[in-house]
């Protein structure tokens, strides 16, 4: 799988990683075993970037347990999602405990109390417990504030939604990230599953076969990753077998403009 430098963060990441929203929020033994199997399969395929958050219930704890013995092989991204400094400090203590005393990319989730939390994360970075700082948001209504944070010079990466039907970041956020040398983590490459409910017919995917694409999820991931300003996509899955399918999209050749336009058309009117 191709690796890309995550902007000026200092992190080298695979182009296909894994999200843990919903999929790792499990508490029963069978659910945790499934999460461990997913992580094991991801590592075997080189998908060694994992994103989590305290907003995702038990996901940080479950991911940390699944990474036992493999922590040095992966890049862990998680987030602060807190309204107070006390809550933020509790979240940090928990995350550092789950992830071996360090977080590779620590992000401010949805820009909640971002000014206060940036100061905390900068201190943790100075102490060597955080390698890079980022910020996330899912809503175009917040992209003005996100741009302000990006221009502050205090973060190295952003996490935003991007897929053929959700392209708001193209107008300003992605160009600004490129200008500033920021890493871009792409959430929702499948539109929270909405783009997978109706898939194009197999005949419609045949023109994409020379690019190594045989399935619709692969087409969607390659559509994102063919934009050189997007460094890593983080699809989530309940199924270890889907990890292999997703990972296959992380290899060149990449789509050109014509192929990306074709996939966008398929997304608008699946057959």
GIVENCOR-V937881 format. One record per pair of residues at least 24 apart in sequence whose C-alpha atoms are under 10 Angstrom apart, sorted by the first residue. I is the first residue (numbers start at 1). GAP is how many residues later the second one is. D is the distance in Angstrom with one decimal. If there is no record, write none. Layout:
# GIVENCOR-V937881
i: [I	I]
gap: [GAP	GAP]
d: [D	D]
This chain:
# GIVENCOR-V937881
i: [1	1	1	1	1	1	1	1	1	2	2	2	2	2	2	2	2	3	3	3	3	3	3	4	4	4	4	4	5	5	5	5	6	6	6	6	6	6	6	6	6	6	6	6	6	7	7	7	7	7	7	7	7	7	7	7	7	7	8	8	8	8	8	8	8	8	9	9	9	9	9	9	9	9	9	9	9	9	10	10	10	10	10	11	11	11	11	11	11	11	12	12	12	12	13	13	13	13	13	13	13	13	13	14	14	14	14	14	14	14	14	14	14	14	14	15	15	15	15	15	15	15	15	15	15	15	15	15	15	15	15	15	15	15	16	16	16	16	16	16	16	16	16	16	16	16	16	16	16	16	16	16	16	16	16	16	16	16	17	17	17	17	17	17	17	17	17	17	17	17	17	17	17	17	17	17	17	17	17	18	18	18	18	18	18	18	18	18	18	18	18	18	18	18	18	18	19	19	19	19	19	19	19	19	19	19	19	19	19	19	19	20	20	20	20	20	20	20	20	20	20	20	20	20	20	20	20	21	21	21	21	21	21	21	21	21	21	21	21	21	22	22	22	22	22	22	22	22	23	23	23	23	23	23	23	24	24	24	24	24	24	24	24	24	24	24	24	25	25	25	25	25	25	25	25	25	26	26	26	26	26	26	27	27	27	27	27	31	31	32	32	32	32	32	32	33	33	34	34	34	34	35	35	35	35	35	35	35	35	35	36	36	36	36	36	36	36	36	37	37	37	37	37	38	38	38	38	38	38	38	38	38	38	39	39	39	39	39	39	40	40	40	40	40	41	41	41	41	41	42	42	42	42	42	42	42	43	43	43	43	43	44	44	45	45	45	45	45	46	46	46	46	46	47	47	47	47	47	47	47	47	47	48	48	48	48	49	49	49	49	49	49	49	49	49	50	50	50	50	50	50	50	50	50	51	51	51	51	51	51	51	51	51	51	51	51	51	52	52	52	52	52	52	52	53	53	53	53	53	53	53	53	53	53	53	54	54	54	54	54	54	54	54	54	54	55	55	55	55	55	60	60	60	60	60	61	61	61	61	61	62	63	63	64	64	64	64	64	64	65	65	67	67	67	68	68	68	71	71	71	72	72	74	75	75	75	75	76	76	76	76	76	77	77	77	77	77	77	77	77	77	77	78	78	78	78	78	78	78	78	79	79	79	79	79	79	79	79	79	79	79	80	80	80	80	80	80	80	80	80	80	80	80	80	81	81	81	81	81	81	81	81	81	82	82	82	82	82	82	82	83	83	83	83	83	84	84	84	84	85	85	85	85	88	88	88	88	89	89	92	92	92	92	96	96	100	101	101	101	102	102	102	102	103	103	103	103	103	103	104	104	104	104	104	104	105	105	105	105	105	105	105	105	106	106	106	106	106	106	106	106	107	107	107	107	107	107	107	107	107	107	108	108	108	108	108	108	108	108	109	109	109	109	109	109	110	110	110	110	110	110	110	110	110	111	111	111	111	111	111	111	111	112	112	114	114	114	115	118	118	118	119	121	121	122	122	131	132	132	133	133	134	134	134	134	134	134	135	135	136	136	136	136	136	136	137	137	138	138	138	139	139	140	140	140	140	140	141	143	143	143	143	144	144	146	147	147	147	147	147	150	150	150	150	151	151	151	153	153	155	155	156	156	156	156	156	157	157	157	157	157	157	158	158	158	158	158	159	159	159	159	159	159	159	159	159	160	160	160	160	160	160	160	160	161	161	161	161	161	161	161	161	161	162	162	162	162	162	162	162	162	162	162	163	163	163	163	163	163	163	163	163	163	163	163	164	164	164	164	164	164	164	164	164	164	164	164	164	164	164	165	165	165	165	165	165	165	165	165	166	166	174	174	174	175	177	177	178	178	178	179	181	182	182	182	183	183	183	183	184	184	184	184	184	184	185	185	185	185	185	185	186	186	186	186	186	186	186	186	186	187	187	187	187	187	188	188	188	188	188	189	189	189	189	189	189	189	189	189	189	189	190	190	190	190	190	190	190	191	191	192	192	193	193	193	193	195	195	195	195	196	196	196	197	198	198	198	198	199	199	199	199	199	200	200	200	200	200	200	201	201	201	202	203	204	204	204	204	204	205	205	205	207	207	208	208	208	208	210	210	210	211	211	211	211	211	211	211	212	212	212	212	212	212	212	213	213	213	214	214	214	215	215	215	215	216	216	216	216	216	217	217	217	217	218	218	218	218	218	218	219	219	219	219	219	219	219	219	219	220	220	220	220	220	220	221	221	221	221	221	222	222	222	222	222	222	222	222	222	222	222	222	223	223	223	223	223	223	223	223	223	223	223	224	224	224	224	225	225	225	225	225	225	226	226	226	226	226	226	226	226	226	227	227	227	227	227	228]
gap: [44	45	46	246	247	248	249	250	251	44	45	230	245	247	248	249	250	43	44	228	229	247	248	179	224	226	227	228	177	178	226	227	126	150	151	152	175	176	177	178	179	223	224	225	226	149	150	151	170	171	173	174	175	176	177	222	223	224	124	147	148	149	172	173	174	175	95	96	122	123	124	125	146	147	148	172	173	174	94	121	122	146	173	64	93	94	120	121	145	172	37	62	63	219	33	34	35	36	37	61	62	218	219	32	33	34	35	60	61	217	218	219	233	236	237	31	32	33	34	170	171	206	207	209	210	215	216	217	218	219	232	234	235	236	26	29	30	31	32	33	34	169	170	205	206	209	215	216	217	218	219	227	230	231	232	233	234	235	25	26	29	30	31	32	33	34	57	58	168	169	215	216	217	218	219	226	229	230	233	24	29	30	31	32	33	34	169	214	215	216	217	218	219	225	228	229	30	31	32	33	34	40	58	167	168	169	214	215	216	217	218	30	31	32	33	36	37	38	39	40	42	43	214	215	216	217	218	30	31	32	33	34	35	36	37	38	39	214	215	216	33	34	35	36	37	214	215	216	33	35	36	213	214	215	216	28	32	33	34	35	36	37	38	39	212	213	214	30	31	32	33	34	35	36	37	38	30	31	32	33	35	36	30	31	32	34	35	31	207	27	29	30	31	33	34	29	33	32	204	205	206	24	27	28	30	31	202	203	204	205	26	27	28	29	30	31	32	204	29	201	202	203	204	28	198	199	200	201	202	203	204	205	206	24	27	28	31	201	204	26	27	30	200	203	199	200	201	202	203	198	199	200	201	202	204	205	24	27	30	31	200	199	200	198	199	201	202	203	27	28	198	201	204	27	28	185	187	196	197	199	200	203	25	26	27	28	24	25	26	27	28	55	183	184	185	24	25	26	27	28	55	184	185	186	24	25	26	27	28	54	55	56	134	136	183	184	185	24	25	26	27	43	54	55	24	25	26	27	28	38	42	53	54	55	56	24	25	26	27	28	37	38	40	41	55	24	25	26	27	54	34	35	37	38	39	33	34	36	37	38	36	35	36	31	32	33	34	35	36	33	34	31	32	33	30	31	32	28	29	31	27	28	30	28	29	30	56	26	27	28	29	30	26	27	28	29	30	53	55	56	57	108	25	26	27	28	29	30	31	56	24	26	27	28	29	30	31	54	55	56	57	26	27	28	29	30	31	32	33	34	37	38	41	55	26	27	28	29	30	31	32	33	36	26	27	29	30	31	32	35	29	30	31	33	34	28	29	32	33	28	31	32	35	25	28	29	32	28	31	28	29	32	37	33	34	29	27	28	29	26	27	28	29	25	26	27	28	29	30	24	25	26	27	28	29	25	26	27	28	29	30	51	52	24	25	26	27	28	29	49	51	25	26	27	28	29	48	49	50	51	52	25	26	27	28	29	47	50	51	25	26	27	28	29	50	25	26	27	28	29	32	36	49	50	24	25	26	27	31	34	35	38	24	25	31	32	35	34	31	36	37	35	33	34	32	33	25	24	25	24	25	24	25	48	49	50	51	24	25	24	25	48	49	50	51	24	50	24	49	50	29	30	26	27	28	29	33	27	25	26	29	30	28	29	27	25	26	27	29	30	26	27	30	32	25	26	29	27	29	27	28	24	25	26	27	28	24	25	26	27	28	74	24	25	26	27	28	24	25	26	27	28	71	73	74	75	24	25	26	27	28	29	70	73	24	25	26	27	28	29	30	31	72	24	25	26	27	28	29	61	62	68	71	24	25	26	27	28	32	57	58	60	61	101	104	25	26	27	31	56	59	60	96	97	99	100	101	102	103	104	24	25	26	29	30	99	100	102	103	24	25	53	55	56	54	52	53	50	51	52	50	48	47	48	49	46	47	48	49	44	45	46	47	48	49	44	45	46	47	48	49	35	38	39	44	45	46	47	48	49	45	46	47	48	49	33	45	46	47	48	28	31	32	33	34	35	36	44	45	46	47	26	27	30	31	44	45	46	29	44	43	44	24	42	43	44	25	72	73	75	24	71	74	73	69	71	72	73	67	68	70	71	72	63	66	67	69	70	71	65	69	70	69	68	58	59	62	66	67	57	58	61	52	55	47	51	54	55	43	44	45	38	40	41	42	43	44	48	36	37	38	39	40	41	42	32	35	36	31	34	35	30	31	33	34	29	30	47	50	51	25	28	29	32	27	28	29	30	31	32	27	30	36	40	41	44	45	47	48	26	29	40	43	44	47	25	26	27	28	29	24	26	27	28	29	30	31	32	33	37	38	41	26	31	32	33	34	36	37	38	39	40	41	25	30	31	36	24	25	26	27	29	30	24	26	27	28	29	30	31	33	34	27	28	29	30	33	26]
d: [7.7	6.3	7.8	7.2	7.6	8.4	5.3	5.3	8.6	9.0	9.8	10.0	9.9	9.7	6.0	5.6	7.6	9.3	9.7	8.5	8.8	8.7	9.3	9.5	9.4	9.3	6.0	7.8	9.9	7.7	7.3	9.5	9.9	8.3	7.3	9.8	8.9	7.2	4.4	6.9	8.3	9.6	8.8	5.9	7.9	6.9	6.9	9.8	8.6	8.3	8.7	5.2	4.5	3.8	7.4	8.8	9.5	7.8	9.0	9.4	5.9	7.9	8.8	5.9	5.9	6.7	9.4	8.3	7.7	5.5	7.8	8.9	8.3	5.0	6.7	8.9	7.3	6.8	9.6	7.8	7.4	8.7	9.6	7.9	7.8	8.4	8.1	7.9	9.9	9.1	9.5	10.0	8.3	9.5	9.6	8.6	7.4	6.4	10.0	8.7	7.1	7.7	7.0	7.0	6.0	6.6	6.6	9.8	9.3	8.0	6.4	8.8	9.4	7.8	9.9	9.5	7.9	9.4	8.6	9.2	9.9	9.5	9.7	9.9	7.0	8.4	5.8	4.1	6.2	8.7	8.7	8.8	5.7	8.4	9.5	9.9	8.5	5.7	8.2	7.5	9.6	9.8	9.6	8.1	9.5	8.4	8.6	5.4	5.1	6.2	7.8	9.6	7.3	6.1	8.9	7.7	5.7	9.3	8.0	9.7	8.5	4.9	6.0	4.5	5.9	7.9	10.0	9.3	9.4	9.7	6.4	5.9	4.8	7.0	8.8	9.4	9.0	8.1	9.4	8.0	7.1	7.9	6.2	4.9	6.3	9.0	9.5	9.2	7.5	4.3	5.3	5.6	8.1	8.6	9.5	9.8	8.6	6.0	4.9	6.4	9.6	9.7	9.5	9.9	7.8	9.2	8.6	4.9	5.5	4.6	8.0	7.5	6.3	5.5	8.2	7.5	10.0	9.7	6.2	8.3	9.4	7.9	8.6	8.4	5.8	8.0	9.4	8.5	6.9	7.9	9.9	8.4	5.5	8.5	9.7	7.2	9.8	9.4	6.9	9.2	10.0	6.6	8.2	9.3	7.8	8.2	8.9	8.8	9.0	9.9	7.8	6.7	6.3	5.6	9.2	8.9	7.8	8.3	6.8	4.5	7.9	8.8	6.3	7.0	9.1	9.1	8.3	9.8	6.2	5.3	4.6	4.6	8.4	8.9	7.5	9.4	9.9	8.1	6.2	7.2	9.6	7.5	9.6	7.1	9.3	9.8	8.3	9.3	9.4	9.7	10.0	6.5	8.9	8.7	8.1	9.5	8.5	9.7	7.7	8.0	7.8	9.4	7.3	7.5	9.4	7.0	9.4	7.7	8.9	8.4	8.1	7.8	9.8	7.9	4.7	7.9	9.7	9.4	8.2	10.0	8.9	6.4	9.7	8.9	9.9	8.1	7.7	6.9	4.6	8.2	9.0	7.2	10.0	8.0	6.5	7.4	9.8	8.1	9.0	7.9	8.5	9.3	8.6	10.0	6.4	8.1	9.6	6.8	7.6	8.0	9.8	9.8	6.1	7.5	9.6	8.0	9.6	8.7	8.3	8.2	9.8	10.0	9.3	8.1	6.9	9.8	6.7	8.8	9.6	9.3	9.9	7.8	9.6	8.6	9.7	9.9	9.5	8.4	9.3	9.2	6.7	9.0	7.1	4.8	6.2	8.4	9.4	5.9	4.8	6.0	7.5	9.8	8.3	9.3	8.0	7.5	6.4	5.1	6.0	8.3	10.0	7.6	9.9	9.8	8.6	6.1	4.6	5.6	8.6	8.8	9.7	9.9	9.5	9.6	7.3	9.7	9.5	8.0	6.3	4.6	6.9	9.8	9.9	9.8	8.3	5.0	4.9	7.1	7.5	9.3	8.9	9.6	8.9	9.6	7.8	7.9	6.9	7.1	6.6	9.0	6.9	9.5	9.1	8.3	9.3	8.4	8.6	6.6	9.2	8.5	8.6	6.9	10.0	6.9	8.4	8.4	8.0	8.9	5.8	8.7	8.6	8.0	8.5	8.5	9.6	8.5	4.8	5.4	8.2	7.3	8.6	9.2	8.0	9.5	9.4	8.8	8.9	7.2	7.2	9.8	10.0	9.1	9.0	8.1	5.8	7.7	10.0	8.7	5.9	5.3	6.4	8.5	6.4	5.9	4.5	5.8	7.3	9.9	9.3	9.5	9.2	10.0	7.2	8.3	6.5	5.3	6.1	8.7	8.6	9.5	9.4	8.3	5.4	4.5	5.4	5.5	9.3	9.5	8.6	8.4	8.7	7.4	6.3	5.1	5.7	9.1	9.1	8.3	9.5	9.2	7.6	9.8	9.2	9.5	8.9	6.6	5.2	7.6	8.3	6.4	8.5	9.5	9.2	9.0	8.5	9.8	6.7	7.3	9.5	8.6	6.8	6.2	9.6	9.6	9.5	9.6	7.8	8.6	9.0	9.1	7.5	7.5	8.6	9.8	9.6	7.5	8.6	9.5	8.5	9.5	9.3	9.4	10.0	7.9	9.4	9.7	9.5	6.5	9.0	7.6	4.5	5.7	7.9	9.3	6.3	5.0	6.7	8.3	9.6	9.9	8.1	5.6	4.8	6.1	8.4	6.7	6.1	4.8	5.6	6.6	9.7	9.0	8.3	6.6	7.8	6.4	5.0	6.0	8.2	9.8	9.5	8.5	5.7	4.2	4.7	6.6	8.8	9.8	8.3	8.0	8.4	8.1	6.4	4.6	6.1	8.8	9.9	9.4	9.7	8.8	6.3	5.3	6.8	9.5	9.1	7.2	5.0	4.3	7.0	8.6	8.5	9.0	9.3	9.6	6.4	6.3	6.6	9.9	8.5	8.2	7.5	8.9	9.4	9.4	10.0	9.9	8.4	8.9	9.7	7.7	8.4	9.4	9.9	9.8	8.2	9.3	9.9	6.3	7.8	6.7	8.8	5.3	7.5	9.1	8.6	9.4	9.6	6.4	8.9	6.0	9.2	9.9	9.0	9.9	9.5	7.9	9.7	9.3	8.4	9.0	9.1	9.8	9.7	9.6	6.5	7.7	9.7	10.0	9.0	8.1	8.6	7.2	9.2	8.8	8.2	8.3	6.7	10.0	7.6	8.7	8.1	7.5	7.9	8.0	8.5	9.1	7.7	8.4	9.6	7.8	9.4	8.9	7.8	5.1	6.2	9.0	8.6	4.9	4.2	5.7	7.4	9.9	7.1	6.2	5.2	6.1	8.5	8.4	5.8	4.5	5.7	6.6	9.8	9.6	9.5	9.8	7.5	6.6	5.4	5.7	8.2	9.9	10.0	9.9	8.6	5.6	4.7	5.2	7.0	9.5	8.0	9.6	9.6	6.0	6.6	6.3	5.8	8.7	7.9	9.8	7.1	9.3	9.1	8.7	7.0	5.0	6.6	6.5	8.9	7.1	8.3	7.7	6.5	8.6	9.3	8.3	8.8	8.7	9.0	7.6	7.7	8.1	8.5	8.8	7.5	5.0	8.4	9.1	6.5	8.1	9.6	9.4	7.7	9.9	8.5	7.3	9.6	7.1	7.3	9.8	7.5	9.7	6.8	8.1	8.1	7.7	9.5	9.2	6.2	9.2	9.9	9.2	8.9	9.8	9.7	7.8	7.4	6.4	8.6	9.8	6.8	5.1	5.4	6.9	8.7	9.6	6.6	6.1	5.1	5.9	7.4	9.8	7.9	9.0	6.9	7.8	6.2	4.6	6.2	8.7	8.9	6.2	5.6	7.0	9.2	10.0	8.2	7.5	6.7	8.7	8.8	6.6	6.3	9.6	8.9	7.1	9.7	6.8	7.4	6.4	9.5	9.7	7.3	6.8	7.9	9.7	7.2	9.2	9.7	9.7	8.9	9.0	9.9	9.6	9.5	9.9	8.6	6.9	9.2	9.1	9.5	9.4	9.8	9.7	9.0	9.2	6.3	7.8	8.5	8.1	9.2	5.6	6.8	9.7	6.5	7.9	8.1	4.6	4.6	9.6	7.6	5.5	9.2	9.6	9.7	9.5	8.0	9.1	8.0	9.8	8.8	9.1	8.6	9.3	8.6	7.5	9.3	8.9	8.2	10.0	9.9	8.8	8.8	7.1	5.5	6.6	7.1	9.5	7.6	7.2	9.6	8.0	8.0	7.7	9.2	9.5	8.0	6.9	9.0	9.5	9.4	7.9	9.3	10.0	9.5	9.9	10.0	9.2	9.6	9.4	9.3	7.7	6.8	8.4	6.8	5.9	8.3	7.1	5.1	8.7	9.5	7.4	9.4	9.6	9.1	7.0	9.9	10.0	10.0	9.6	8.7	9.2	7.4	8.8	8.7	7.3	9.2	9.5	6.1	7.9	9.3	9.3	5.5	7.0	8.6	8.8	9.3	6.9	7.1	9.9	8.7	9.6	9.2	8.2	6.7	9.1	9.7	8.1	5.7	9.0	9.7	7.1	8.4	10.0	9.8	9.4	8.7	8.4	7.6	9.4	9.6	7.6	8.6	9.6	8.7	8.7	5.1	5.5	7.3	9.0	9.7	8.0	8.6	8.5	8.9	9.4	9.2	9.4]
